[in-house]
């Protein structure tokens, strides 16, 4: 009898302890966040990814009443930051900015990545989207996409372009070449700055470049916009046609990013972050900043972002394989 009583007491005590633990966990999740949250941006300070990450972090700080602090962990096209994020506890206190390079292009370049962009993360919401712009030096004779394609088809390999390895502009050019069926000669650059300098100097005649970077040079007459790579015309480039308008149906090559978190994070925290990010993207500060630099605020929430990311991964893996692009 005594043994039965002790056995019963043991299980009661265990059940109480488990209940207490679950209650404390539920309370902690409901009260989240109770301390600063790290936001890993997988690129150096100053670029578009960094600007977008800090903009969203500032708004989340206001909404959730705890600091959201950006940490830049650059290297290897964004993959080092992604790997670092998965090594930290899945407790909601580390967000990772995901994007075209580290979550779509990277899988095409290296099928043996240390992470899987589809299965290792909750993708909370996309935060920005914008086209690359096909630009030429104003001294060139090219005024339209047709001009470029006609010359390239008549003179295979004689038209050069600049690119930085595996960047969104590089991917846009590879897709353009494959879609139009043309052969161009690529001139590689280690960074967008030197490439831009050479185009402005007329050293290279053509490249794809982010629309926010291109705009002041286009306005100054130092480069000519031929087409944008988005499905629809960009508000900052109302007179610049899309590549699809030139006859290449469904052509789209975007610069984009979003916010994600490691799988294993408690669902109530995931839900709270998803709602907070969607709220942040509706703030006047973000809307004004985005419109001023030509970026679009995409459909919000995890469902559209997950669908979009899977589609991008498939597209760029196919383009990279067709082009035979290898990791550097």
URKA-V566053 format. One line per field, one symbol per residue. phi: phi as a letter, one per 40 degrees, with the letter a starting at -180 (. if undefined). Layout:
BEGIN
phi = ???
END
This chain:
BEGIN
phi = .ccccccccccccccccccccccccccccccccbadbcbcbcacchcddcccccccdccccccbgbcbbcbcbchfggccccccccccdcbgbbcbccadccbbcdcccbcbdcabccbcbcccacbaaaccbcbbccccccbbccdcccccccbdgcbcacabdgccccccccccdcccgbbbbcbcbcacccccdccccgcbcaacadccccdcccccgcabccabcccbccdcbccbcccccchbdgcaabcaaabbacdhcdddcdcccdcccccdccccccdcccccbgcbccdchccccccccccccccccccccccgcbcc
END
